[in-house]
Amino acid sequence: MNDEQNTSLAGPGDLALLVGRDRKSFIVRLEPGAKLHTHRGMVSHDDLIGVPWGTRFTSHKGYPFLLLRPSTDDLVRDLKRTTQIIYPKDLGYILMKMRIVTGCRVVEAGTGSGGLTLVLAQAVAPTGRVYSYEVRPEMQRLARRNLDALGVGSVVEFKLRDIGLGFDERNVDALFLDLPTPWDYLTQARQALVGGGFFGSILPTTNQVSRLIGALEEAGFGFIEVEELLLRQYKAVSARLRPMDRMVAHTGYLIFARAVGRQTEHTEE
Ligand SMILES: C[S@@+](CC[C@H](N)C(=O)[O-])C[C@H]1O[C@@H](n2cnc3c(N)ncnc32)[C@H](O)[C@@H]1O
């Protein structure tokens, strides 16, 4: 497998994105002898292994495809899911706002289908750790399968627990809650976070956001921010460049805050 290496050739074990002329795409892990059957004909993995990324090729029916490495956006969109996942536009911003980089220790709840878990795991690897809490066993199983299939499961510790019972970790760098009533778990979140640590949450309605702000203030959090990202996609046709007809107008409100400690005493000379 050479996913981690910066090689210019597609190798056995690599994740590949095959994009058809109609932009319909497939993500496969390249395996010698394997075949992909599409609505546009069959593709043999053997024909792709050892080929430079970015090569055009055709299915056995002569339909043109492009061989590419999948982006994180592609991987998130392709995840098997039974819960609402966080959209890629919000995922990328969460990493930046919460300073989630290589080596960080991060807690999240709930795991859901593992969309955020994937992005956190990629960001903190190889030396960091993601502690992912989920109350429903079937969701944890799905997320574990998703993460293992993408080769980042080893960075994640999956925990089956109602977070009302608290987190095991202390002094973590960042903690993210993606569940309907985050205000119920702020004492537990504050105990897990290092002083000044990053708290984040995503909520679909403004009344939930109001409630969370009030609870954050009471629970010892400061520097509270509420933000919303709107993403407009365009039809990338040079002769008639214009926005797509449809747009996802709302995903969720992002709430960020910092764990704040006691005020330091002023020392008299
Ligand atoms: C919207 S999903 C999370 C989606 C996930 N962030 C993703 O990107 O795929 C919310 C999850 O939180 C879980 N959950 C709700 N309350 C919980 C609690 N008290 N403790 C742990 N997990 C909880 C639910 O079972 C559900 O799977």
The ligand as an SDF file (V2000), in Angstrom:
LIG
                    3D

 27 29  0  0  0  0  0  0  0  0999 V2000
  -25.5290   13.7280   14.0330 C   0  0  0  0  0  0  0  0  0  0  0  0
  -24.7640   12.2530   14.6010 S   0  0  0  0  0  0  0  0  0  0  0  0
  -23.0310   12.6210   14.5510 C   0  0  0  0  0  0  0  0  0  0  0  0
  -22.5120   12.6470   13.1600 C   0  0  0  0  0  0  0  0  0  0  0  0
  -21.0070   12.7070   13.0720 C   0  0  0  0  0  0  0  0  0  0  0  0
  -20.4780   13.9290   13.6410 N   0  0  0  0  0  0  0  0  0  0  0  0
  -20.5290   12.5800   11.6390 C   0  0  0  0  0  0  0  0  0  0  0  0
  -19.9330   13.5420   11.0940 O   0  0  0  0  0  0  0  0  0  0  0  0
  -20.7220   11.5080   11.0320 O   0  0  0  0  0  0  0  0  0  0  0  0
  -25.1220   12.3220   16.3450 C   0  0  0  0  0  0  0  0  0  0  0  0
  -24.7270   11.0460   17.0750 C   0  0  0  0  0  0  0  0  0  0  0  0
  -24.6750   11.3310   18.4780 O   0  0  0  0  0  0  0  0  0  0  0  0
  -25.0630   10.1790   19.1790 C   0  0  0  0  0  0  0  0  0  0  0  0
  -25.4490   10.6040   20.5460 N   0  0  0  0  0  0  0  0  0  0  0  0
  -26.5510   11.3200   20.9000 C   0  0  0  0  0  0  0  0  0  0  0  0
  -26.5410   11.5270   22.2390 N   0  0  0  0  0  0  0  0  0  0  0  0
  -25.4330   10.9440   22.7440 C   0  0  0  0  0  0  0  0  0  0  0  0
  -24.8800   10.8140   24.0560 C   0  0  0  0  0  0  0  0  0  0  0  0
  -25.4910   11.3400   25.1190 N   0  0  0  0  0  0  0  0  0  0  0  0
  -23.7050   10.1370   24.2040 N   0  0  0  0  0  0  0  0  0  0  0  0
  -23.0630    9.6150   23.1250 C   0  0  0  0  0  0  0  0  0  0  0  0
  -23.5520    9.6910   21.8490 N   0  0  0  0  0  0  0  0  0  0  0  0
  -24.7160   10.3490   21.6540 C   0  0  0  0  0  0  0  0  0  0  0  0
  -26.2110    9.6140   18.3410 C   0  0  0  0  0  0  0  0  0  0  0  0
  -26.4410    8.2390   18.6090 O   0  0  0  0  0  0  0  0  0  0  0  0
  -25.7100    9.8820   16.9170 C   0  0  0  0  0  0  0  0  0  0  0  0
  -25.0550    8.7610   16.3710 O   0  0  0  0  0  0  0  0  0  0  0  0
  1  2  1  0
  2  3  1  0
  2 10  1  0
  3  4  1  0
  4  5  1  0
  5  6  1  0
  5  7  1  0
  7  8  2  0
  7  9  1  0
 10 11  1  0
 11 12  1  0
 11 26  1  0
 12 13  1  0
 13 14  1  0
 13 24  1  0
 14 15  1  0
 14 23  1  0
 15 16  2  0
 16 17  1  0
 17 18  1  0
 17 23  2  0
 18 19  1  0
 18 20  2  0
 20 21  1  0
 21 22  2  0
 22 23  1  0
 24 25  1  0
 24 26  1  0
 26 27  1  0
M  CHG  2   2   1   9  -1
M  END
$$$$
